[in-house]
Amino acid sequence: MATDVLKQLDERIQASIGRIQQLQRENEQLARQLAESEQRFQQASAELREQEAARAEVKERIERILARFDGLDLG
């Protein structure tokens, strides 16, 4: 009877250890995925800033060109 209890206890401990190891592996995988996602986000943010800067430059150039036309006396 005592050996049955010890056997059940050992089985539960082994199952718990297995579950903990599985959860640790899952945690490591999720941490890697998070790091990759953060890196992709940083890259996308940098690209967006570059695009916004390029857009602002184009807008400024167009405004300067239009200002030149406004300054012309075509009449």
mmJSON file of the N, C-alpha and C atoms, coordinates in Angstrom:
{"data_MODEL":{"atom_site":{
"group_PDB":["ATOM","ATOM","ATOM","ATOM","ATOM","ATOM","ATOM","ATOM","ATOM","ATOM","ATOM","ATOM","ATOM","ATOM","ATOM","ATOM","ATOM","ATOM","ATOM","ATOM","ATOM","ATOM","ATOM","ATOM","ATOM","ATOM","ATOM","ATOM","ATOM","ATOM","ATOM","ATOM","ATOM","ATOM","ATOM","ATOM","ATOM","ATOM","ATOM","ATOM","ATOM","ATOM","ATOM","ATOM","ATOM","ATOM","ATOM","ATOM","ATOM","ATOM","ATOM","ATOM","ATOM","ATOM","ATOM","ATOM","ATOM","ATOM","ATOM","ATOM","ATOM","ATOM","ATOM","ATOM","ATOM","ATOM","ATOM","ATOM","ATOM","ATOM","ATOM","ATOM","ATOM","ATOM","ATOM","ATOM","ATOM","ATOM","ATOM","ATOM","ATOM","ATOM","ATOM","ATOM","ATOM","ATOM","ATOM","ATOM","ATOM","ATOM","ATOM","ATOM","ATOM","ATOM","ATOM","ATOM","ATOM","ATOM","ATOM","ATOM","ATOM","ATOM","ATOM","ATOM","ATOM","ATOM","ATOM","ATOM","ATOM","ATOM","ATOM","ATOM","ATOM","ATOM","ATOM","ATOM","ATOM","ATOM","ATOM","ATOM","ATOM","ATOM","ATOM","ATOM","ATOM","ATOM","ATOM","ATOM","ATOM","ATOM","ATOM","ATOM","ATOM","ATOM","ATOM","ATOM","ATOM","ATOM","ATOM","ATOM","ATOM","ATOM","ATOM","ATOM","ATOM","ATOM","ATOM","ATOM","ATOM","ATOM","ATOM","ATOM","ATOM","ATOM","ATOM","ATOM","ATOM","ATOM","ATOM","ATOM","ATOM","ATOM","ATOM","ATOM","ATOM","ATOM","ATOM","ATOM","ATOM","ATOM","ATOM","ATOM","ATOM","ATOM","ATOM","ATOM","ATOM","ATOM","ATOM","ATOM","ATOM","ATOM","ATOM","ATOM","ATOM","ATOM","ATOM","ATOM","ATOM","ATOM","ATOM","ATOM","ATOM","ATOM","ATOM","ATOM","ATOM","ATOM","ATOM","ATOM","ATOM","ATOM","ATOM","ATOM","ATOM","ATOM","ATOM","ATOM","ATOM","ATOM","ATOM","ATOM","ATOM","ATOM","ATOM","ATOM","ATOM","ATOM","ATOM","ATOM","ATOM","ATOM","ATOM","ATOM","ATOM"],
"id":[1,2,3,4,5,6,7,8,9,10,11,12,13,14,15,16,17,18,19,20,21,22,23,24,25,26,27,28,29,30,31,32,33,34,35,36,37,38,39,40,41,42,43,44,45,46,47,48,49,50,51,52,53,54,55,56,57,58,59,60,61,62,63,64,65,66,67,68,69,70,71,72,73,74,75,76,77,78,79,80,81,82,83,84,85,86,87,88,89,90,91,92,93,94,95,96,97,98,99,100,101,102,103,104,105,106,107,108,109,110,111,112,113,114,115,116,117,118,119,120,121,122,123,124,125,126,127,128,129,130,131,132,133,134,135,136,137,138,139,140,141,142,143,144,145,146,147,148,149,150,151,152,153,154,155,156,157,158,159,160,161,162,163,164,165,166,167,168,169,170,171,172,173,174,175,176,177,178,179,180,181,182,183,184,185,186,187,188,189,190,191,192,193,194,195,196,197,198,199,200,201,202,203,204,205,206,207,208,209,210,211,212,213,214,215,216,217,218,219,220,221,222,223,224,225],
"type_symbol":["N","C","C","N","C","C","N","C","C","N","C","C","N","C","C","N","C","C","N","C","C","N","C","C","N","C","C","N","C","C","N","C","C","N","C","C","N","C","C","N","C","C","N","C","C","N","C","C","N","C","C","N","C","C","N","C","C","N","C","C","N","C","C","N","C","C","N","C","C","N","C","C","N","C","C","N","C","C","N","C","C","N","C","C","N","C","C","N","C","C","N","C","C","N","C","C","N","C","C","N","C","C","N","C","C","N","C","C","N","C","C","N","C","C","N","C","C","N","C","C","N","C","C","N","C","C","N","C","C","N","C","C","N","C","C","N","C","C","N","C","C","N","C","C","N","C","C","N","C","C","N","C","C","N","C","C","N","C","C","N","C","C","N","C","C","N","C","C","N","C","C","N","C","C","N","C","C","N","C","C","N","C","C","N","C","C","N","C","C","N","C","C","N","C","C","N","C","C","N","C","C","N","C","C","N","C","C","N","C","C","N","C","C","N","C","C","N","C","C","N","C","C","N","C","C"],
"label_atom_id":["N","CA","C","N","CA","C","N","CA","C","N","CA","C","N","CA","C","N","CA","C","N","CA","C","N","CA","C","N","CA","C","N","CA","C","N","CA","C","N","CA","C","N","CA","C","N","CA","C","N","CA","C","N","CA","C","N","CA","C","N","CA","C","N","CA","C","N","CA","C","N","CA","C","N","CA","C","N","CA","C","N","CA","C","N","CA","C","N","CA","C","N","CA","C","N","CA","C","N","CA","C","N","CA","C","N","CA","C","N","CA","C","N","CA","C","N","CA","C","N","CA","C","N","CA","C","N","CA","C","N","CA","C","N","CA","C","N","CA","C","N","CA","C","N","CA","C","N","CA","C","N","CA","C","N","CA","C","N","CA","C","N","CA","C","N","CA","C","N","CA","C","N","CA","C","N","CA","C","N","CA","C","N","CA","C","N","CA","C","N","CA","C","N","CA","C","N","CA","C","N","CA","C","N","CA","C","N","CA","C","N","CA","C","N","CA","C","N","CA","C","N","CA","C","N","CA","C","N","CA","C","N","CA","C","N","CA","C","N","CA","C","N","CA","C","N","CA","C","N","CA","C","N","CA","C","N","CA","C","N","CA","C"],
"label_alt_id":[null,null,null,null,null,null,null,null,null,null,null,null,null,null,null,null,null,null,null,null,null,null,null,null,null,null,null,null,null,null,null,null,null,null,null,null,null,null,null,null,null,null,null,null,null,null,null,null,null,null,null,null,null,null,null,null,null,null,null,null,null,null,null,null,null,null,null,null,null,null,null,null,null,null,null,null,null,null,null,null,null,null,null,null,null,null,null,null,null,null,null,null,null,null,null,null,null,null,null,null,null,null,null,null,null,null,null,null,null,null,null,null,null,null,null,null,null,null,null,null,null,null,null,null,null,null,null,null,null,null,null,null,null,null,null,null,null,null,null,null,null,null,null,null,null,null,null,null,null,null,null,null,null,null,null,null,null,null,null,null,null,null,null,null,null,null,null,null,null,null,null,null,null,null,null,null,null,null,null,null,null,null,null,null,null,null,null,null,null,null,null,null,null,null,null,null,null,null,null,null,null,null,null,null,null,null,null,null,null,null,null,null,null,null,null,null,null,null,null,null,null,null,null,null,null],
"label_comp_id":["MET","MET","MET","ALA","ALA","ALA","THR","THR","THR","ASP","ASP","ASP","VAL","VAL","VAL","LEU","LEU","LEU","LYS","LYS","LYS","GLN","GLN","GLN","LEU","LEU","LEU","ASP","ASP","ASP","GLU","GLU","GLU","ARG","ARG","ARG","ILE","ILE","ILE","GLN","GLN","GLN","ALA","ALA","ALA","SER","SER","SER","ILE","ILE","ILE","GLY","GLY","GLY","ARG","ARG","ARG","ILE","ILE","ILE","GLN","GLN","GLN","GLN","GLN","GLN","LEU","LEU","LEU","GLN","GLN","GLN","ARG","ARG","ARG","GLU","GLU","GLU","ASN","ASN","ASN","GLU","GLU","GLU","GLN","GLN","GLN","LEU","LEU","LEU","ALA","ALA","ALA","ARG","ARG","ARG","GLN","GLN","GLN","LEU","LEU","LEU","ALA","ALA","ALA","GLU","GLU","GLU","SER","SER","SER","GLU","GLU","GLU","GLN","GLN","GLN","ARG","ARG","ARG","PHE","PHE","PHE","GLN","GLN","GLN","GLN","GLN","GLN","ALA","ALA","ALA","SER","SER","SER","ALA","ALA","ALA","GLU","GLU","GLU","LEU","LEU","LEU","ARG","ARG","ARG","GLU","GLU","GLU","GLN","GLN","GLN","GLU","GLU","GLU","ALA","ALA","ALA","ALA","ALA","ALA","ARG","ARG","ARG","ALA","ALA","ALA","GLU","GLU","GLU","VAL","VAL","VAL","LYS","LYS","LYS","GLU","GLU","GLU","ARG","ARG","ARG","ILE","ILE","ILE","GLU","GLU","GLU","ARG","ARG","ARG","ILE","ILE","ILE","LEU","LEU","LEU","ALA","ALA","ALA","ARG","ARG","ARG","PHE","PHE","PHE","ASP","ASP","ASP","GLY","GLY","GLY","LEU","LEU","LEU","ASP","ASP","ASP","LEU","LEU","LEU","GLY","GLY","GLY"],
"label_asym_id":["A","A","A","A","A","A","A","A","A","A","A","A","A","A","A","A","A","A","A","A","A","A","A","A","A","A","A","A","A","A","A","A","A","A","A","A","A","A","A","A","A","A","A","A","A","A","A","A","A","A","A","A","A","A","A","A","A","A","A","A","A","A","A","A","A","A","A","A","A","A","A","A","A","A","A","A","A","A","A","A","A","A","A","A","A","A","A","A","A","A","A","A","A","A","A","A","A","A","A","A","A","A","A","A","A","A","A","A","A","A","A","A","A","A","A","A","A","A","A","A","A","A","A","A","A","A","A","A","A","A","A","A","A","A","A","A","A","A","A","A","A","A","A","A","A","A","A","A","A","A","A","A","A","A","A","A","A","A","A","A","A","A","A","A","A","A","A","A","A","A","A","A","A","A","A","A","A","A","A","A","A","A","A","A","A","A","A","A","A","A","A","A","A","A","A","A","A","A","A","A","A","A","A","A","A","A","A","A","A","A","A","A","A","A","A","A","A","A","A","A","A","A","A","A","A"],
"label_entity_id":["1","1","1","1","1","1","1","1","1","1","1","1","1","1","1","1","1","1","1","1","1","1","1","1","1","1","1","1","1","1","1","1","1","1","1","1","1","1","1","1","1","1","1","1","1","1","1","1","1","1","1","1","1","1","1","1","1","1","1","1","1","1","1","1","1","1","1","1","1","1","1","1","1","1","1","1","1","1","1","1","1","1","1","1","1","1","1","1","1","1","1","1","1","1","1","1","1","1","1","1","1","1","1","1","1","1","1","1","1","1","1","1","1","1","1","1","1","1","1","1","1","1","1","1","1","1","1","1","1","1","1","1","1","1","1","1","1","1","1","1","1","1","1","1","1","1","1","1","1","1","1","1","1","1","1","1","1","1","1","1","1","1","1","1","1","1","1","1","1","1","1","1","1","1","1","1","1","1","1","1","1","1","1","1","1","1","1","1","1","1","1","1","1","1","1","1","1","1","1","1","1","1","1","1","1","1","1","1","1","1","1","1","1","1","1","1","1","1","1","1","1","1","1","1","1"],
"label_seq_id":[1,1,1,2,2,2,3,3,3,4,4,4,5,5,5,6,6,6,7,7,7,8,8,8,9,9,9,10,10,10,11,11,11,12,12,12,13,13,13,14,14,14,15,15,15,16,16,16,17,17,17,18,18,18,19,19,19,20,20,20,21,21,21,22,22,22,23,23,23,24,24,24,25,25,25,26,26,26,27,27,27,28,28,28,29,29,29,30,30,30,31,31,31,32,32,32,33,33,33,34,34,34,35,35,35,36,36,36,37,37,37,38,38,38,39,39,39,40,40,40,41,41,41,42,42,42,43,43,43,44,44,44,45,45,45,46,46,46,47,47,47,48,48,48,49,49,49,50,50,50,51,51,51,52,52,52,53,53,53,54,54,54,55,55,55,56,56,56,57,57,57,58,58,58,59,59,59,60,60,60,61,61,61,62,62,62,63,63,63,64,64,64,65,65,65,66,66,66,67,67,67,68,68,68,69,69,69,70,70,70,71,71,71,72,72,72,73,73,73,74,74,74,75,75,75],
"pdbx_PDB_ins_code":[null,null,null,null,null,null,null,null,null,null,null,null,null,null,null,null,null,null,null,null,null,null,null,null,null,null,null,null,null,null,null,null,null,null,null,null,null,null,null,null,null,null,null,null,null,null,null,null,null,null,null,null,null,null,null,null,null,null,null,null,null,null,null,null,null,null,null,null,null,null,null,null,null,null,null,null,null,null,null,null,null,null,null,null,null,null,null,null,null,null,null,null,null,null,null,null,null,null,null,null,null,null,null,null,null,null,null,null,null,null,null,null,null,null,null,null,null,null,null,null,null,null,null,null,null,null,null,null,null,null,null,null,null,null,null,null,null,null,null,null,null,null,null,null,null,null,null,null,null,null,null,null,null,null,null,null,null,null,null,null,null,null,null,null,null,null,null,null,null,null,null,null,null,null,null,null,null,null,null,null,null,null,null,null,null,null,null,null,null,null,null,null,null,null,null,null,null,null,null,null,null,null,null,null,null,null,null,null,null,null,null,null,null,null,null,null,null,null,null,null,null,null,null,null,null],
"Cartn_x":[0.815,0.0,0.867,1.873,2.762,3.552,3.909,4.645,3.761,2.459,1.534,1.448,1.386,1.324,2.61,3.733,5.02,5.127,4.629,4.661,3.797,2.613,1.733,2.376,2.974,3.647,4.795,5.576,6.677,6.147,5.059,4.468,3.99,3.382,2.917,4.093,5.141,6.33,6.938,7.061,7.628,6.758,5.443,4.536,4.687,4.816,4.993,6.303,7.357,8.658,8.553,7.9,7.718,6.941,5.897,5.082,5.886,6.667,7.5,8.506,9.136,10.103,9.425,8.224,7.471,7.149,6.705,6.381,7.617,8.755,10.003,10.364,10.207,10.486,9.527,8.251,7.267,7.606,8.018,8.384,9.569,10.571,11.736,11.327,10.456,9.985,9.212,8.346,7.589,8.505,9.531,10.49,11.217,11.594,12.237,11.277,10.031,9.043,8.817,8.771,8.594,9.777,10.979,12.178,12.163,11.77,11.689,10.622,9.494,8.422,8.86,9.556,10.048,11.053,11.89,12.87,12.168,11.158,10.407,9.683,9.154,8.487,9.46,10.652,11.662,12.047,12.198,12.542,11.419,10.176,9.038,8.927,9.189,9.139,10.209,11.393,12.477,12.121,11.563,11.155,10.061,9.134,8.062,8.62,9.563,10.184,10.901,11.579,12.256,11.257,10.149,9.122,8.49,8.246,7.671,8.632,9.91,10.911,10.965,10.938,10.961,9.703,8.57,7.307,7.368,7.89,8.003,8.919,9.993,10.921,10.241,9.506,8.803,7.767,7.048,6.04,6.689,7.816,8.52,8.97,9.488,9.942,8.773,7.654,6.469,5.992,6.0,5.582,6.503,7.806,8.746,8.491,8.224,7.932,6.661,5.626,4.363,4.537,5.393,5.648,6.315,7.165,7.786,6.738,5.807,4.753,3.882,3.614,2.817,3.536,4.838,5.621,5.766,5.418,5.537,4.388,4.709,3.677,3.416,2.38,2.09,1.084,0.668,-0.378,0.092],
"Cartn_y":[-1.189,0.0,1.264,1.308,2.458,2.582,1.444,1.497,2.023,1.722,2.258,3.784,4.284,5.73,6.382,5.761,6.305,6.264,5.197,5.072,6.164,6.388,7.44,8.815,9.033,10.295,10.505,9.445,9.526,9.83,9.191,9.436,10.876,11.385,12.774,13.747,13.442,14.299,14.278,13.098,12.988,13.724,13.597,14.304,15.813,16.264,17.695,18.203,17.432,17.811,17.908,16.929,16.95,18.17,18.509,19.685,20.968,21.054,22.241,22.399,21.304,21.365,21.789,21.271,21.652,23.143,23.623,25.045,25.923,25.453,26.21,26.303,25.192,25.217,26.163,26.101,26.994,28.454,28.713,30.071,30.576,29.73,30.111,30.399,29.566,29.766,31.084,31.345,32.597,33.803,33.676,34.771,35.053,33.996,34.182,34.851,34.393,34.978,36.454,36.77,38.161,39.006,38.499,39.24,39.475,38.449,38.6,39.619,39.578,40.538,41.953,42.117,43.439,43.953,43.056,43.462,43.887,43.102,43.466,44.801,45.014,46.282,47.446,47.274,48.34,48.646,47.589,47.789,48.522,48.103,48.744,50.199,50.47,51.842,52.699,52.14,52.882,53.161,52.167,52.36,53.416,53.388,54.383,55.788,55.931,57.25,57.726,56.798,57.163,57.609,56.873,57.229,58.575,58.821,60.103,61.249,61.032,62.066,62.325,61.26,61.418,62.149,61.812,62.467,63.949,64.274,65.679,66.435,65.789,66.436,66.692,65.706,65.874,66.99,67.002,68.048,69.421,69.542,70.82,71.257,70.331,70.669,71.131,70.424,70.802,72.192,72.467,73.788,74.885,74.606,75.597,75.84,74.768,74.901,75.708,75.389,76.114,77.584,77.845,79.234,79.991,79.336,79.987,80.363,79.438,79.717,80.886,80.917,82.014,83.358,83.323,84.553,85.018,84.192,84.582,85.492,86.433,87.297,86.801,85.983,85.389,86.209,87.301,88.079,89.179],
"Cartn_z":[0.0,0.0,0.0,0.856,0.918,-0.378,-0.968,-2.233,-3.35,-3.295,-4.3,-4.19,-2.982,-2.759,-3.244,-2.923,-3.373,-4.89,-5.484,-6.941,-7.573,-7.043,-7.562,-7.384,-6.24,-5.981,-6.973,-7.203,-8.168,-9.563,-9.953,-11.277,-11.4,-10.353,-10.381,-10.462,-9.719,-9.757,-11.151,-11.736,-13.082,-14.097,-13.968,-14.869,-14.7,-13.473,-13.202,-13.787,-13.624,-14.189,-15.706,-16.313,-17.77,-18.221,-17.488,-17.843,-17.674,-16.619,-16.397,-17.533,-17.938,-19.038,-20.336,-20.574,-21.772,-21.739,-20.604,-20.469,-20.642,-20.157,-20.336,-21.816,-22.54,-23.981,-24.701,-24.332,-24.943,-24.632,-23.408,-23.011,-23.825,-24.014,-24.815,-26.259,-26.798,-28.17,-28.281,-27.321,-27.332,-27.169,-26.365,-26.195,-27.509,-28.236,-29.546,-30.515,-30.537,-31.443,-31.115,-29.826,-29.421,-29.874,-29.691,-30.104,-31.613,-32.372,-33.828,-34.209,-33.534,-33.814,-33.487,-32.373,-32.004,-33.027,-33.526,-34.53,-35.82,-36.245,-37.452,-37.248,-36.058,-35.768,-35.861,-35.294,-35.346,-36.794,-37.605,-39.007,-39.737,-39.488,-40.133,-39.694,-38.429,-37.924,-38.593,-38.752,-39.409,-40.868,-41.545,-42.939,-43.039,-42.112,-42.111,-41.915,-40.984,-40.773,-42.042,-42.725,-43.971,-45.028,-45.146,-46.123,-45.797,-44.511,-44.108,-44.407,-44.192,-44.486,-45.99,-46.776,-48.233,-48.705,-48.121,-48.484,-48.147,-46.992,-46.586,-47.541,-47.971,-48.908,-50.249,-50.738,-52.018,-51.894,-50.786,-50.572,-50.571,-49.904,-49.85,-51.238,-52.023,-53.385,-54.24,-54.132,-54.913,-54.507,-53.206,-52.736,-53.262,-53.32,-53.864,-55.342,-56.082,-57.522,-57.721,-56.942,-57.06,-56.679,-55.698,-55.302,-56.434,-57.18,-58.342,-59.391,-59.624,-60.592,-60.106,-58.799,-58.251,-58.448,-58.436,-58.567,-60.011,-60.97,-62.371,-62.788,-63.602,-64.169,-65.583,-65.725,-67.028,-67.836,-67.289,-67.952,-68.768],
"occupancy":[1.0,1.0,1.0,1.0,1.0,1.0,1.0,1.0,1.0,1.0,1.0,1.0,1.0,1.0,1.0,1.0,1.0,1.0,1.0,1.0,1.0,1.0,1.0,1.0,1.0,1.0,1.0,1.0,1.0,1.0,1.0,1.0,1.0,1.0,1.0,1.0,1.0,1.0,1.0,1.0,1.0,1.0,1.0,1.0,1.0,1.0,1.0,1.0,1.0,1.0,1.0,1.0,1.0,1.0,1.0,1.0,1.0,1.0,1.0,1.0,1.0,1.0,1.0,1.0,1.0,1.0,1.0,1.0,1.0,1.0,1.0,1.0,1.0,1.0,1.0,1.0,1.0,1.0,1.0,1.0,1.0,1.0,1.0,1.0,1.0,1.0,1.0,1.0,1.0,1.0,1.0,1.0,1.0,1.0,1.0,1.0,1.0,1.0,1.0,1.0,1.0,1.0,1.0,1.0,1.0,1.0,1.0,1.0,1.0,1.0,1.0,1.0,1.0,1.0,1.0,1.0,1.0,1.0,1.0,1.0,1.0,1.0,1.0,1.0,1.0,1.0,1.0,1.0,1.0,1.0,1.0,1.0,1.0,1.0,1.0,1.0,1.0,1.0,1.0,1.0,1.0,1.0,1.0,1.0,1.0,1.0,1.0,1.0,1.0,1.0,1.0,1.0,1.0,1.0,1.0,1.0,1.0,1.0,1.0,1.0,1.0,1.0,1.0,1.0,1.0,1.0,1.0,1.0,1.0,1.0,1.0,1.0,1.0,1.0,1.0,1.0,1.0,1.0,1.0,1.0,1.0,1.0,1.0,1.0,1.0,1.0,1.0,1.0,1.0,1.0,1.0,1.0,1.0,1.0,1.0,1.0,1.0,1.0,1.0,1.0,1.0,1.0,1.0,1.0,1.0,1.0,1.0,1.0,1.0,1.0,1.0,1.0,1.0,1.0,1.0,1.0,1.0,1.0,1.0,1.0,1.0,1.0,1.0,1.0,1.0],
"B_iso_or_equiv":[0.0,0.0,0.0,0.0,0.0,0.0,0.0,0.0,0.0,0.0,0.0,0.0,0.0,0.0,0.0,0.0,0.0,0.0,0.0,0.0,0.0,0.0,0.0,0.0,0.0,0.0,0.0,0.0,0.0,0.0,0.0,0.0,0.0,0.0,0.0,0.0,0.0,0.0,0.0,0.0,0.0,0.0,0.0,0.0,0.0,0.0,0.0,0.0,0.0,0.0,0.0,0.0,0.0,0.0,0.0,0.0,0.0,0.0,0.0,0.0,0.0,0.0,0.0,0.0,0.0,0.0,0.0,0.0,0.0,0.0,0.0,0.0,0.0,0.0,0.0,0.0,0.0,0.0,0.0,0.0,0.0,0.0,0.0,0.0,0.0,0.0,0.0,0.0,0.0,0.0,0.0,0.0,0.0,0.0,0.0,0.0,0.0,0.0,0.0,0.0,0.0,0.0,0.0,0.0,0.0,0.0,0.0,0.0,0.0,0.0,0.0,0.0,0.0,0.0,0.0,0.0,0.0,0.0,0.0,0.0,0.0,0.0,0.0,0.0,0.0,0.0,0.0,0.0,0.0,0.0,0.0,0.0,0.0,0.0,0.0,0.0,0.0,0.0,0.0,0.0,0.0,0.0,0.0,0.0,0.0,0.0,0.0,0.0,0.0,0.0,0.0,0.0,0.0,0.0,0.0,0.0,0.0,0.0,0.0,0.0,0.0,0.0,0.0,0.0,0.0,0.0,0.0,0.0,0.0,0.0,0.0,0.0,0.0,0.0,0.0,0.0,0.0,0.0,0.0,0.0,0.0,0.0,0.0,0.0,0.0,0.0,0.0,0.0,0.0,0.0,0.0,0.0,0.0,0.0,0.0,0.0,0.0,0.0,0.0,0.0,0.0,0.0,0.0,0.0,0.0,0.0,0.0,0.0,0.0,0.0,0.0,0.0,0.0,0.0,0.0,0.0,0.0,0.0,0.0,0.0,0.0,0.0,0.0,0.0,0.0],
"pdbx_formal_charge":[null,null,null,null,null,null,null,null,null,null,null,null,null,null,null,null,null,null,null,null,null,null,null,null,null,null,null,null,null,null,null,null,null,null,null,null,null,null,null,null,null,null,null,null,null,null,null,null,null,null,null,null,null,null,null,null,null,null,null,null,null,null,null,null,null,null,null,null,null,null,null,null,null,null,null,null,null,null,null,null,null,null,null,null,null,null,null,null,null,null,null,null,null,null,null,null,null,null,null,null,null,null,null,null,null,null,null,null,null,null,null,null,null,null,null,null,null,null,null,null,null,null,null,null,null,null,null,null,null,null,null,null,null,null,null,null,null,null,null,null,null,null,null,null,null,null,null,null,null,null,null,null,null,null,null,null,null,null,null,null,null,null,null,null,null,null,null,null,null,null,null,null,null,null,null,null,null,null,null,null,null,null,null,null,null,null,null,null,null,null,null,null,null,null,null,null,null,null,null,null,null,null,null,null,null,null,null,null,null,null,null,null,null,null,null,null,null,null,null,null,null,null,null,null,null],
"auth_seq_id":[1,1,1,2,2,2,3,3,3,4,4,4,5,5,5,6,6,6,7,7,7,8,8,8,9,9,9,10,10,10,11,11,11,12,12,12,13,13,13,14,14,14,15,15,15,16,16,16,17,17,17,18,18,18,19,19,19,20,20,20,21,21,21,22,22,22,23,23,23,24,24,24,25,25,25,26,26,26,27,27,27,28,28,28,29,29,29,30,30,30,31,31,31,32,32,32,33,33,33,34,34,34,35,35,35,36,36,36,37,37,37,38,38,38,39,39,39,40,40,40,41,41,41,42,42,42,43,43,43,44,44,44,45,45,45,46,46,46,47,47,47,48,48,48,49,49,49,50,50,50,51,51,51,52,52,52,53,53,53,54,54,54,55,55,55,56,56,56,57,57,57,58,58,58,59,59,59,60,60,60,61,61,61,62,62,62,63,63,63,64,64,64,65,65,65,66,66,66,67,67,67,68,68,68,69,69,69,70,70,70,71,71,71,72,72,72,73,73,73,74,74,74,75,75,75],
"auth_comp_id":["MET","MET","MET","ALA","ALA","ALA","THR","THR","THR","ASP","ASP","ASP","VAL","VAL","VAL","LEU","LEU","LEU","LYS","LYS","LYS","GLN","GLN","GLN","LEU","LEU","LEU","ASP","ASP","ASP","GLU","GLU","GLU","ARG","ARG","ARG","ILE","ILE","ILE","GLN","GLN","GLN","ALA","ALA","ALA","SER","SER","SER","ILE","ILE","ILE","GLY","GLY","GLY","ARG","ARG","ARG","ILE","ILE","ILE","GLN","GLN","GLN","GLN","GLN","GLN","LEU","LEU","LEU","GLN","GLN","GLN","ARG","ARG","ARG","GLU","GLU","GLU","ASN","ASN","ASN","GLU","GLU","GLU","GLN","GLN","GLN","LEU","LEU","LEU","ALA","ALA","ALA","ARG","ARG","ARG","GLN","GLN","GLN","LEU","LEU","LEU","ALA","ALA","ALA","GLU","GLU","GLU","SER","SER","SER","GLU","GLU","GLU","GLN","GLN","GLN","ARG","ARG","ARG","PHE","PHE","PHE","GLN","GLN","GLN","GLN","GLN","GLN","ALA","ALA","ALA","SER","SER","SER","ALA","ALA","ALA","GLU","GLU","GLU","LEU","LEU","LEU","ARG","ARG","ARG","GLU","GLU","GLU","GLN","GLN","GLN","GLU","GLU","GLU","ALA","ALA","ALA","ALA","ALA","ALA","ARG","ARG","ARG","ALA","ALA","ALA","GLU","GLU","GLU","VAL","VAL","VAL","LYS","LYS","LYS","GLU","GLU","GLU","ARG","ARG","ARG","ILE","ILE","ILE","GLU","GLU","GLU","ARG","ARG","ARG","ILE","ILE","ILE","LEU","LEU","LEU","ALA","ALA","ALA","ARG","ARG","ARG","PHE","PHE","PHE","ASP","ASP","ASP","GLY","GLY","GLY","LEU","LEU","LEU","ASP","ASP","ASP","LEU","LEU","LEU","GLY","GLY","GLY"],
"auth_asym_id":["A","A","A","A","A","A","A","A","A","A","A","A","A","A","A","A","A","A","A","A","A","A","A","A","A","A","A","A","A","A","A","A","A","A","A","A","A","A","A","A","A","A","A","A","A","A","A","A","A","A","A","A","A","A","A","A","A","A","A","A","A","A","A","A","A","A","A","A","A","A","A","A","A","A","A","A","A","A","A","A","A","A","A","A","A","A","A","A","A","A","A","A","A","A","A","A","A","A","A","A","A","A","A","A","A","A","A","A","A","A","A","A","A","A","A","A","A","A","A","A","A","A","A","A","A","A","A","A","A","A","A","A","A","A","A","A","A","A","A","A","A","A","A","A","A","A","A","A","A","A","A","A","A","A","A","A","A","A","A","A","A","A","A","A","A","A","A","A","A","A","A","A","A","A","A","A","A","A","A","A","A","A","A","A","A","A","A","A","A","A","A","A","A","A","A","A","A","A","A","A","A","A","A","A","A","A","A","A","A","A","A","A","A","A","A","A","A","A","A","A","A","A","A","A","A"],
"auth_atom_id":["N","CA","C","N","CA","C","N","CA","C","N","CA","C","N","CA","C","N","CA","C","N","CA","C","N","CA","C","N","CA","C","N","CA","C","N","CA","C","N","CA","C","N","CA","C","N","CA","C","N","CA","C","N","CA","C","N","CA","C","N","CA","C","N","CA","C","N","CA","C","N","CA","C","N","CA","C","N","CA","C","N","CA","C","N","CA","C","N","CA","C","N","CA","C","N","CA","C","N","CA","C","N","CA","C","N","CA","C","N","CA","C","N","CA","C","N","CA","C","N","CA","C","N","CA","C","N","CA","C","N","CA","C","N","CA","C","N","CA","C","N","CA","C","N","CA","C","N","CA","C","N","CA","C","N","CA","C","N","CA","C","N","CA","C","N","CA","C","N","CA","C","N","CA","C","N","CA","C","N","CA","C","N","CA","C","N","CA","C","N","CA","C","N","CA","C","N","CA","C","N","CA","C","N","CA","C","N","CA","C","N","CA","C","N","CA","C","N","CA","C","N","CA","C","N","CA","C","N","CA","C","N","CA","C","N","CA","C","N","CA","C","N","CA","C","N","CA","C","N","CA","C","N","CA","C","N","CA","C","N","CA","C"],
"pdbx_PDB_model_num":[1,1,1,1,1,1,1,1,1,1,1,1,1,1,1,1,1,1,1,1,1,1,1,1,1,1,1,1,1,1,1,1,1,1,1,1,1,1,1,1,1,1,1,1,1,1,1,1,1,1,1,1,1,1,1,1,1,1,1,1,1,1,1,1,1,1,1,1,1,1,1,1,1,1,1,1,1,1,1,1,1,1,1,1,1,1,1,1,1,1,1,1,1,1,1,1,1,1,1,1,1,1,1,1,1,1,1,1,1,1,1,1,1,1,1,1,1,1,1,1,1,1,1,1,1,1,1,1,1,1,1,1,1,1,1,1,1,1,1,1,1,1,1,1,1,1,1,1,1,1,1,1,1,1,1,1,1,1,1,1,1,1,1,1,1,1,1,1,1,1,1,1,1,1,1,1,1,1,1,1,1,1,1,1,1,1,1,1,1,1,1,1,1,1,1,1,1,1,1,1,1,1,1,1,1,1,1,1,1,1,1,1,1,1,1,1,1,1,1,1,1,1,1,1,1]
}}}
